[in-house]
């Protein structure tokens, strides 16, 4: 039988038979060396039915190959095992469905707690000495941070691209990822070492970050232990100032803060290439 005739007998598309041939499930008994036509025997329709049903039942190709030469007794045992497997999976899905909303509520609660903790740390922080900004200016900084949280909560378009700082306490296996100074995807566009206060150099940093749209920047601080005491407030104040000074700019910002090993303060502004 030609492939078209055999496909008509099996009630399938010839393309299905070509696929079965390609994956070595159902090979034609003959392929004409000149025309390339495939020819099948009528009895191969039994193998086709076996393949089609096993495939519909979710058996993988390798599993089907192992069952092709088995009798119906073995095939039915394979079906029973597949049914048991699917029933177990169904029970797992039902269990996931029941716990879904609880887990969603739990994570939303944790998110609120993190935001409240961050807000409290910023409210308790006095930025004047470090950043040289007034209480009114600091209110604008905190407002920028709040607007960021509102934007991501609503999944609003035009997200300002702020990413919460990293405090250097990530699991050890992530150290390579956090070593931005050696990340070939970033280049250093500004650095400052041995400074006392951020206000000594931060205007230049703001000018660079707010100079263009659509860029991704990473701010890396290595600071003395005293500044590390206010890690959360420090890092988010840095990002908040950048956003508050030019709220219309579209850019992605992250801030990474670690304790320096030499007791000096160091800063690098990195830009994704």
Buried (B, 14 or more C-beta within 10 A) or exposed (E): BBBEEBBEBBEBEBEBBEEBBEEEBBBBEEEEEEEEEBBBEEEBBEBBEBBBEBBEBEBEEEBBBEBBEEEEEEBEEBBEEBEEEEEEEEEEEEEEEEEEEEEEEEEEEEEEEEBEEBBEBBEEBEBEEBBBBEEEBBEBBBBBBBBBBEBEEEEEEEEBBBEBBBBBEEEEEEEEEBEBBEBEEBEEBBEBEEBEEBBBBBEEBBEBBBEEEEBBBBBBBBBBEEBBEBBBBBBBBBBBBBBBBBEEBEBBBBBBBBBBEEEEBBBBBBBEE
